[in-house]
Amino acid sequence: QVQLVESGGGLVQAGGSLKLSCAASGSSISYYAMGWFRQAPGEDREFVGAISRGGGYTAYADSVKGRFTVSRNNDKNTVSLEMNSLKPEDTAVYYCAAQTGSRSEVIVTTKQYNYWGQGTQVTVSS
């Protein structure tokens, strides 16, 4: 069973950048498709980006496409979310998630993920 811990959140001005990291333990992430989600106060948790086990396939929410990039380093057992051109509407708690899948599978729905981190707060000021 994999455990996930996110880091890298913080306060940033609109137009700025942040890079979130998700460190896994207990199992190699090479067995897992990985995803990033976010949840703003009073809102449902929503999909941000995801990457396949092998790293060859990615998917993004329309709201972040072209600004956010998901990457993974299976040797270091980490997944990252690089966020550029941040907007106030990007403010949320960001969660890393893992789920076993085929090598090319990209998982974009919350219900399909069984393993979650505790989240890291990202606040974008205007």
Backbone as JSON, one array per atom type, in Angstrom:
{
  "sequence": "QVQLVESGGGLVQAGGSLKLSCAASGSSISYYAMGWFRQAPGEDREFVGAISRGGGYTAYADSVKGRFTVSRNNDKNTVSLEMNSLKPEDTAVYYCAAQTGSRSEVIVTTKQYNYWGQGTQVTVSS",
  "N": [[0.85, -1.19, 0.0], [0.53, 2.18, -0.81], [1.74, 5.23, 0.53], [1.17, 8.74, 0.53], [2.59, 11.98, 0.39], [2.17, 15.36, 0.14], [3.86, 18.39, -0.8], [5.14, 21.78, -0.96], [3.24, 23.73, -1.33], [1.82, 27.05, -0.88], [1.75, 30.67, -0.52], [1.24, 32.81, -3.22], [1.63, 35.4, -5.66], [-0.73, 36.46, -8.16], [-0.06, 35.33, -11.44], [2.33, 34.24, -10.8], [4.45, 31.37, -9.98], [4.43, 27.96, -8.84], [5.73, 24.87, -7.57], [4.53, 21.8, -6.89], [5.15, 18.88, -4.97], [4.89, 15.35, -4.66], [5.55, 12.89, -2.54], [6.09, 9.47, -2.38], [5.73, 6.52, -0.39], [6.21, 3.2, 0.9], [5.55, 1.7, -1.29], [6.52, 1.21, -4.7], [5.99, 3.85, -6.99], [5.88, 3.17, -9.58], [4.06, 1.26, -10.1], [1.69, 2.57, -10.24], [-0.85, 4.65, -11.63], [-0.93, 8.19, -11.53], [-2.38, 11.12, -10.04], [-3.43, 14.57, -9.81], [-5.5, 16.57, -7.84], [-7.82, 19.14, -6.8], [-9.36, 21.13, -4.23], [-11.5, 23.63, -3.47], [-12.78, 25.82, -0.89], [-16.04, 24.88, 0.03], [-16.52, 23.69, -2.36], [-16.65, 20.87, -4.67], [-14.2, 18.25, -4.88], [-11.93, 18.51, -7.54], [-10.66, 17.43, -10.72], [-7.29, 17.96, -11.77], [-4.8, 17.28, -13.09], [-3.18, 14.41, -14.61], [-1.11, 11.46, -14.85], [0.24, 8.7, -16.62], [1.37, 5.39, -15.64], [3.88, 4.85, -16.81], [4.6, 7.36, -17.56], [4.27, 8.32, -20.09], [1.86, 9.31, -20.96], [-0.43, 11.94, -20.46], [-2.98, 13.97, -18.92], [-5.12, 16.82, -18.69], [-7.15, 19.17, -16.88], [-9.33, 21.45, -18.53], [-9.19, 24.0, -17.5], [-6.61, 24.35, -16.61], [-4.91, 23.67, -18.59], [-2.02, 24.07, -20.51], [-0.89, 25.71, -18.65], [-0.25, 24.25, -16.36], [1.83, 21.45, -15.49], [2.24, 18.02, -15.23], [4.53, 15.7, -13.93], [6.68, 12.84, -13.46], [8.96, 10.93, -11.45], [9.99, 7.94, -11.36], [12.14, 6.61, -10.28], [12.88, 8.17, -8.12], [10.59, 8.04, -6.77], [8.58, 10.02, -6.86], [6.12, 12.5, -7.71], [5.3, 15.37, -9.56], [3.78, 18.62, -9.74], [3.87, 21.23, -11.72], [3.14, 24.58, -11.67], [2.22, 27.33, -13.47], [1.72, 30.82, -14.34], [-0.27, 31.48, -12.43], [-3.58, 31.89, -11.13], [-6.05, 33.69, -9.18], [-8.27, 32.02, -8.94], [-7.17, 29.53, -8.87], [-6.69, 28.96, -6.29], [-6.75, 26.65, -3.69], [-6.91, 23.53, -1.84], [-4.53, 21.2, -2.69], [-4.33, 17.9, -3.86], [-2.59, 14.83, -4.06], [-2.9, 11.73, -5.78], [-3.12, 8.15, -6.11], [-3.37, 5.19, -8.08], [-3.54, 1.81, -9.02], [-2.92, 0.76, -12.34], [-2.99, 0.18, -15.92], [-0.05, 0.41, -18.01], [-0.29, 2.55, -19.79], [-2.51, 3.91, -19.0], [-4.46, 6.71, -18.1], [-5.89, 8.26, -15.39], [-8.72, 10.06, -14.52], [-10.77, 10.6, -12.79], [-12.09, 11.15, -9.51], [-13.26, 9.03, -8.14], [-12.02, 6.73, -8.99], [-9.6, 6.59, -7.76], [-7.78, 5.17, -5.12], [-5.9, 5.84, -3.23], [-4.73, 8.55, -1.36], [-3.11, 11.67, -0.66], [-2.57, 14.01, 2.08], [-2.93, 16.58, 1.37], [-2.04, 19.93, 0.24], [-1.95, 23.39, 0.81], [-2.64, 25.88, -1.56], [-2.49, 29.23, -2.24], [-3.48, 31.93, -4.12], [-2.92, 35.22, -4.58], [-4.56, 38.24, -5.61]],
  "CA": [[0.0, 0.0, 0.0], [1.33, 3.38, -0.96], [1.41, 6.44, 1.28], [1.51, 9.92, -0.27], [2.73, 13.23, 1.15], [2.37, 16.51, -0.74], [4.59, 19.54, -0.28], [5.41, 22.83, -1.94], [2.2, 24.74, -1.38], [2.13, 28.33, -0.25], [1.08, 31.89, -0.98], [1.92, 33.37, -4.39], [0.84, 36.41, -6.36], [-1.25, 36.1, -9.48], [0.97, 35.36, -12.45], [3.51, 33.55, -10.3], [4.59, 29.93, -10.18], [4.72, 27.07, -7.72], [5.89, 23.48, -7.95], [4.14, 20.87, -5.85], [5.73, 17.54, -5.04], [4.19, 14.28, -3.97], [6.51, 11.83, -2.22], [5.43, 8.21, -2.07], [6.45, 5.53, 0.4], [5.48, 1.94, 1.1], [5.48, 0.98, -2.56], [7.03, 1.97, -5.84], [4.91, 4.47, -7.78], [5.9, 2.63, -10.95], [2.87, 0.42, -10.24], [0.5, 3.39, -10.09], [-1.18, 5.89, -12.31], [-0.94, 9.25, -10.52], [-3.2, 12.27, -10.39], [-3.54, 15.74, -8.93], [-6.84, 17.13, -7.72], [-7.86, 20.28, -5.89], [-10.66, 21.39, -3.63], [-11.67, 24.95, -2.89], [-13.81, 25.81, 0.15], [-17.42, 24.8, -0.43], [-16.59, 23.09, -3.69], [-16.26, 19.47, -4.78], [-12.83, 18.01, -5.34], [-11.93, 18.46, -9.0], [-9.47, 16.94, -11.41], [-6.35, 18.95, -12.27], [-3.93, 16.65, -14.08], [-2.85, 13.02, -14.31], [-0.04, 10.89, -15.66], [0.24, 7.25, -16.63], [2.44, 4.72, -14.89], [5.17, 5.01, -17.47], [4.88, 8.78, -17.79], [4.13, 8.69, -21.49], [0.54, 9.88, -21.25], [-0.92, 12.89, -19.47], [-4.27, 14.62, -19.19], [-5.29, 18.02, -17.88], [-8.41, 19.9, -16.92], [-9.27, 22.58, -19.46], [-8.89, 25.23, -16.77], [-5.17, 24.46, -16.32], [-4.15, 23.23, -19.76], [-1.09, 25.08, -20.99], [-0.28, 26.4, -17.5], [0.22, 23.25, -15.4], [2.49, 20.27, -16.05], [2.46, 16.89, -14.33], [5.66, 14.86, -14.29], [6.98, 11.83, -12.45], [10.28, 10.32, -11.43], [9.75, 6.65, -10.7], [13.34, 6.24, -9.51], [12.85, 8.92, -6.86], [9.27, 7.8, -6.18], [7.92, 11.31, -6.69], [5.33, 13.08, -8.78], [5.3, 16.82, -9.4], [2.82, 19.45, -10.46], [4.43, 22.55, -11.93], [2.02, 25.49, -11.93], [2.66, 28.64, -13.95], [0.65, 31.79, -14.63], [-1.32, 31.18, -11.47], [-4.71, 32.82, -11.03], [-6.73, 33.56, -7.88], [-9.19, 30.88, -8.97], [-6.41, 28.3, -8.63], [-6.59, 28.78, -4.85], [-7.41, 25.41, -3.25], [-6.04, 22.48, -1.31], [-4.15, 20.3, -3.79], [-4.14, 16.53, -3.41], [-1.99, 13.83, -4.91], [-3.62, 10.47, -5.68], [-2.5, 7.02, -6.81], [-4.21, 4.02, -8.32], [-2.93, 0.87, -9.95], [-3.5, 0.81, -13.67], [-2.12, -0.28, -17.0], [1.09, 1.3, -18.21], [-0.66, 3.73, -20.56], [-3.78, 4.43, -18.53], [-4.51, 7.98, -17.37], [-7.13, 8.23, -14.61], [-9.07, 11.47, -14.33], [-11.91, 10.75, -11.89], [-11.77, 10.94, -8.1], [-13.79, 7.75, -7.66], [-11.15, 5.63, -9.38], [-8.36, 6.59, -6.98], [-7.91, 4.59, -3.78], [-4.87, 6.33, -2.32], [-4.7, 10.0, -1.37], [-2.31, 12.38, 0.31], [-3.32, 14.85, 3.02], [-3.18, 17.86, 0.72], [-1.21, 21.09, 0.53], [-2.71, 24.59, 0.47], [-2.11, 26.85, -2.52], [-3.27, 30.46, -2.21], [-3.02, 32.88, -5.13], [-3.48, 36.54, -4.29], [-4.75, 39.09, -6.81]],
  "C": [[0.88, 1.24, 0.0], [0.82, 4.5, -0.06], [1.95, 7.65, 0.52], [1.57, 11.16, 0.61], [3.04, 14.35, 0.16], [3.16, 17.6, -0.02], [4.72, 20.58, -1.37], [4.34, 23.89, -2.05], [2.62, 26.03, -0.7], [1.32, 29.46, -0.82], [1.9, 32.49, -2.12], [1.01, 34.42, -5.03], [0.35, 35.89, -7.7], [-0.15, 36.29, -10.53], [2.24, 34.62, -12.06], [3.45, 32.05, -10.54], [4.84, 29.22, -8.87], [4.92, 25.67, -8.28], [5.56, 22.62, -6.74], [4.82, 19.53, -6.08], [4.89, 16.57, -4.23], [5.2, 13.15, -3.78], [5.76, 10.58, -1.78], [6.35, 7.32, -1.24], [5.59, 4.29, 0.53], [5.37, 1.1, -0.15], [6.06, 1.85, -3.65], [5.86, 2.56, -6.63], [4.9, 3.97, -9.22], [4.7, 1.71, -11.18], [1.58, 1.23, -10.37], [0.38, 4.49, -11.14], [-1.35, 6.95, -11.22], [-1.78, 10.42, -10.99], [-3.09, 13.38, -9.37], [-4.97, 16.26, -9.0], [-6.77, 18.34, -6.81], [-9.28, 20.48, -5.4], [-10.64, 22.76, -2.97], [-12.77, 24.89, -1.84], [-15.21, 25.81, -0.44], [-17.6, 24.16, -1.79], [-16.25, 21.61, -3.63], [-14.8, 19.38, -5.19], [-12.86, 17.83, -6.86], [-10.58, 18.02, -9.55], [-8.62, 18.1, -11.9], [-5.5, 18.35, -13.38], [-3.6, 15.23, -13.66], [-1.8, 12.52, -15.28], [-0.07, 9.38, -15.53], [1.42, 6.68, -15.87], [3.81, 4.97, -15.5], [5.54, 6.45, -17.76], [4.66, 9.24, -19.22], [2.83, 9.36, -21.86], [0.13, 10.8, -20.1], [-2.29, 13.42, -19.9], [-4.41, 15.78, -18.23], [-6.72, 18.53, -17.96], [-8.25, 21.09, -17.86], [-8.82, 23.86, -18.77], [-7.4, 25.43, -16.5], [-4.3, 24.11, -17.51], [-3.28, 24.37, -20.28], [-0.39, 25.84, -19.88], [0.35, 25.43, -16.51], [0.84, 22.07, -16.13], [2.69, 19.23, -14.96], [3.65, 16.08, -14.84], [5.9, 13.86, -13.16], [8.4, 11.36, -12.58], [10.14, 9.02, -10.64], [10.96, 6.2, -9.87], [13.36, 6.92, -8.15], [11.51, 8.76, -6.14], [8.51, 9.09, -5.9], [7.13, 11.69, -7.94], [5.27, 14.58, -8.51], [4.18, 17.46, -10.2], [3.42, 20.85, -10.55], [3.31, 23.47, -12.39], [2.56, 26.86, -12.28], [1.46, 29.52, -14.22], [-0.55, 31.59, -13.71], [-2.34, 32.3, -11.38], [-5.36, 32.68, -9.65], [-7.67, 32.37, -7.83], [-8.48, 29.54, -8.86], [-6.25, 28.03, -7.14], [-7.41, 27.58, -4.4], [-6.4, 24.59, -2.45], [-5.79, 21.5, -2.45], [-3.78, 18.93, -3.23], [-3.47, 15.69, -4.5], [-2.75, 12.51, -4.71], [-2.93, 9.4, -6.52], [-3.5, 5.88, -6.96], [-3.48, 3.1, -9.29], [-3.67, 0.93, -11.29], [-2.55, 0.24, -14.7], [-1.06, 0.78, -17.27], [0.72, 2.6, -18.93], [-1.92, 4.42, -20.06], [-3.61, 5.74, -17.77], [-5.88, 8.05, -16.7], [-7.48, 9.65, -14.2], [-10.23, 11.67, -13.36], [-11.52, 10.41, -10.46], [-12.15, 9.53, -7.65], [-12.86, 6.59, -7.97], [-9.87, 5.56, -8.56], [-8.62, 6.06, -5.57], [-6.96, 5.2, -2.76], [-4.71, 7.83, -2.5], [-3.71, 10.53, -0.34], [-3.2, 13.28, 1.17], [-3.6, 16.25, 2.46], [-2.22, 18.95, 1.13], [-1.95, 22.33, 0.01], [-1.94, 25.46, -0.52], [-3.05, 28.05, -2.5], [-2.66, 31.44, -3.19], [-3.71, 34.21, -4.87], [-3.55, 37.38, -5.56], [-3.99, 40.39, -6.68]]
}
